[in-house]
Amino acid sequence: MIWGICAAVLVLLILLYAFLIAPKRAGKTQRAPFSGLMAAHRGLYEKDQSVPENTLEAFRRAAENGYGVELDVQLSKDGAVVVFHDDTVDRMTEFLGRVDSFTLRELQAMPLKDTEHRIPLFTDVMAVLDTKSPTIVELKSTKNYPELCSKTLAILRTLKGPYCVESFDPHIVRWFYKNAPDIMRGQLTESFRYWRRSGAKLWQAILMHTLCCNFLTHPQFIAFGRGPRPLCWFLGKLTGAVHVFWTERPDSDHALLQKQYDCRIFEHYRPETRYRK
């Protein structure tokens, strides 16, 4: 008798856990622009960075070739929303330091990879992409995330779209759940092994891989990289969430990814602009 009760309680706990972490359904109008979309990772840039990533030219090329776009936003020291991926400028410029330790003027004086291209404002990028390319906007993790979120949202509200937002940071995803529930929001994550290799603590790797914060953030899509997929990814197939893959490259199993994912973020080759599920 006692074992039967324990088993029933265990089943109920598992079902409750599954219910809490399951991604939410995306509305038809939210998911339509991204269904079958191929989105250029940081724009249609060159692998040798002769046309650098996250630049106006990279985004212009993506739009002209009919691709969607994935890009990264963060704040400068003086609170401007700029499009740049790394926490520091070290990899892409001859300077050293965190992006948020430089003013906009200082950032835009830095040549990217010995080219004439500069770090763009988010407003300038969206002027290139608005109404042309469905855009996946990744908000980078920062202590001052409310300011980044509110300023990014204010810019997005001026656009006709289509666009959605995503982040690795559950705080940011939750902010959009509470303040802009009409905008499709996604949780970025990777495999447990990836998080451990990148230096995350054990509890952080478990939390990010299993997406236990979903009950607070209620993401409508999961953007997942390579490796074993978490339970919530499969639950999303049942709930009607959107599944995004990053980052697809020339040597990826394109046919398999087409079957598994609703939207794919790519780089270093030029696929068809859309595919049918």
C-alpha positions in Angstrom: 0.0 0.0 0.0 2.7 2.5 1.0 4.7 1.7 -2.2 1.6 2.4 -4.3 1.1 5.8 -2.6 4.8 6.7 -3.1 4.6 5.7 -6.7 1.5 7.9 -7.2 3.1 10.8 -5.5 6.2 10.4 -7.6 4.2 10.3 -10.8 2.3 13.4 -9.8 5.6 15.2 -9.0 7.0 14.3 -12.4 3.8 15.5 -14.2 3.9 18.8 -12.2 7.6 19.3 -13.0 6.9 18.6 -16.7 3.9 21.1 -16.6 6.0 23.8 -15.0 9.0 23.6 -17.4 7.1 23.0 -20.6 7.5 25.9 -23.1 4.4 27.8 -24.0 2.6 27.8 -27.3 3.5 30.6 -29.7 0.5 32.2 -31.4 0.1 31.8 -35.2 0.9 35.4 -36.0 4.0 35.2 -33.7 5.4 32.1 -35.2 4.5 32.6 -38.9 7.4 34.8 -39.9 9.9 32.4 -38.3 8.4 29.1 -39.5 10.9 27.5 -41.9 13.2 30.5 -41.7 16.9 30.5 -42.3 18.4 33.3 -40.2 21.9 34.6 -40.8 24.0 34.4 -37.6 25.2 37.9 -36.8 24.2 38.9 -40.3 25.6 37.5 -43.6 29.3 38.1 -42.6 32.4 36.5 -44.1 34.3 33.8 -42.2 37.5 35.8 -42.5 35.7 38.8 -41.1 36.5 40.9 -44.3 32.8 41.8 -43.8 32.7 41.6 -40.1 29.9 40.1 -38.0 27.1 42.3 -36.6 27.8 45.1 -39.0 25.4 47.2 -41.1 27.0 45.6 -44.3 26.5 42.1 -42.9 22.8 42.8 -42.2 22.3 44.6 -45.5 23.6 41.5 -47.3 21.3 39.2 -45.4 18.3 41.4 -46.2 19.2 41.6 -49.9 19.5 37.8 -50.1 16.2 37.2 -48.4 17.4 35.8 -45.1 16.2 36.4 -41.6 18.8 37.7 -39.1 20.0 36.9 -35.6 21.9 39.7 -33.8 23.1 40.7 -30.4 22.4 43.8 -28.4 24.0 45.3 -25.3 24.6 48.7 -23.6 27.6 51.1 -24.0 28.9 52.9 -21.0 26.6 55.8 -21.7 23.5 53.7 -22.2 23.3 53.4 -26.0 22.0 50.1 -27.4 24.7 48.7 -29.6 24.9 45.6 -31.7 27.9 43.5 -30.7 28.3 39.9 -29.5 31.2 39.6 -27.1 31.4 41.0 -23.6 34.7 42.6 -24.5 36.0 44.3 -27.7 39.2 42.2 -27.6 38.4 39.7 -30.4 37.0 42.1 -32.9 39.2 45.2 -32.4 42.7 46.3 -31.4 41.4 47.6 -28.1 40.9 45.8 -24.8 38.1 46.0 -22.3 34.4 45.4 -21.7 31.9 46.9 -24.2 30.1 48.6 -21.3 33.3 50.3 -20.2 33.4 52.4 -23.4 31.1 55.2 -24.5 29.3 55.0 -27.8 31.7 57.5 -29.4 34.6 55.4 -28.2 33.1 52.2 -29.5 32.3 53.7 -32.9 35.9 54.9 -33.3 37.2 51.3 -33.2 37.7 49.6 -36.6 36.4 46.0 -36.7 39.0 43.6 -37.8 41.1 46.2 -39.7 38.1 47.2 -41.9 36.2 50.4 -42.3 33.2 48.9 -40.5 32.2 50.0 -37.0 30.0 48.9 -34.1 26.5 49.9 -35.1 23.6 51.3 -33.1 20.6 49.0 -32.8 18.4 51.7 -34.3 20.7 51.9 -37.4 20.6 48.1 -37.9 16.8 47.9 -37.6 16.5 50.7 -40.1 18.3 48.4 -42.6 16.2 45.3 -41.6 12.7 46.8 -40.7 10.0 44.9 -42.6 12.6 43.2 -44.8 14.1 40.4 -42.6 12.5 38.6 -39.6 14.9 39.4 -36.8 15.9 37.4 -33.7 17.2 39.8 -31.1 19.5 38.3 -28.5 19.9 40.5 -25.4 23.2 39.9 -23.7 23.4 39.2 -20.0 24.2 42.2 -17.9 23.7 43.4 -14.3 21.8 46.4 -15.7 19.4 44.2 -17.7 16.2 46.2 -16.9 17.7 49.2 -18.7 18.8 47.1 -21.7 15.4 45.4 -21.8 13.4 48.7 -21.6 15.5 50.5 -24.2 15.5 47.5 -26.6 11.7 47.3 -26.2 11.3 51.0 -26.9 13.2 50.6 -30.2 11.2 47.5 -31.1 7.9 49.2 -30.5 8.8 51.7 -33.3 9.2 49.0 -35.8 6.7 47.1 -38.0 8.6 43.9 -37.5 8.7 40.9 -37.6 10.9 40.3 -34.7 11.3 38.2 -31.5 13.6 38.3 -28.5 15.8 35.7 -26.8 18.5 35.5 -24.1 20.6 33.0 -22.2 19.7 35.1 -19.1 16.3 33.9 -17.6 16.0 37.4 -15.9 15.8 38.9 -19.3 13.3 36.4 -20.7 11.1 36.9 -17.6 11.3 40.7 -18.0 9.7 40.4 -21.5 7.2 37.9 -20.1 6.0 40.5 -17.6 6.4 43.7 -19.7 5.9 42.7 -23.3 3.9 39.4 -23.4 2.8 40.1 -27.0 6.4 39.7 -28.2 7.5 36.1 -28.8 10.3 35.4 -26.4 12.8 32.5 -26.3 15.2 30.9 -24.0 18.7 30.2 -25.3 20.6 27.2 -23.9 23.1 24.5 -24.6 24.0 21.1 -23.4 25.1 20.3 -19.9 28.6 19.4 -21.2 28.9 22.8 -22.9 28.0 24.7 -19.8 30.6 22.7 -17.7 33.3 23.3 -20.4 32.6 27.0 -20.4 33.2 27.2 -16.7 29.7 27.1 -15.2 29.3 25.6 -11.8 27.6 22.3 -11.5 24.3 23.8 -10.3 24.4 26.4 -13.1 25.0 23.8 -15.8 22.1 21.7 -14.5 19.8 24.7 -14.3 20.6 25.9 -17.8 20.4 22.6 -19.5 17.2 21.5 -17.8 15.6 25.0 -18.1 14.1 24.8 -14.7 13.4 28.5 -14.7 10.8 28.1 -17.4 8.1 28.2 -14.8 9.1 31.9 -14.3 10.0 32.9 -17.8 7.4 31.0 -19.9 9.4 31.0 -23.1 7.5 30.4 -26.4 10.6 29.1 -28.2 13.7 27.2 -27.2 16.9 28.1 -29.1 19.2 25.1 -28.6 22.7 24.2 -29.9 24.4 20.9 -30.4 24.3 18.0 -28.0 21.7 16.0 -26.0 18.4 17.9 -25.9 16.7 18.5 -22.5 13.2 17.2 -21.6 11.6 20.6 -22.1 12.7 20.6 -25.7 10.6 17.5 -26.3 7.8 18.9 -24.2 7.8 21.9 -26.5 6.8 19.6 -29.4 3.6 18.7 -27.5 2.8 22.3 -26.4 3.3 24.0 -29.7 6.5 26.0 -28.9 8.9 27.0 -31.6 12.2 25.2 -31.9 15.2 27.1 -33.1 18.6 25.6 -33.9 22.0 27.4 -33.6 24.4 27.5 -35.2 24.1 25.5 -38.5 27.3 25.3 -40.6 28.3 23.7 -43.9 29.1 20.4 -42.3 25.9 20.1 -40.3 23.3 17.4 -41.0 21.0 19.8 -42.8 18.3 17.2 -43.6 18.0 16.1 -39.9 17.9 19.7 -38.7 15.1 20.5 -41.2 13.0 17.7 -39.7 13.7 18.7 -36.0 13.6 22.5 -36.0 11.1 25.2 -37.0 13.8 27.8 -37.6 17.6 27.5 -38.1 20.3 30.0 -37.5 23.3 29.5 -39.9 26.7 30.9 -40.8 29.5 30.4 -43.3 27.4 29.2 -46.2 24.3 30.2 -48.2 21.3 27.9 -47.9 17.8 28.3 -49.3 16.1 31.2 -47.6 13.3 29.1 -46.3 12.4 25.4 -46.1 9.2 23.4 -45.7 8.5 21.3 -42.7 
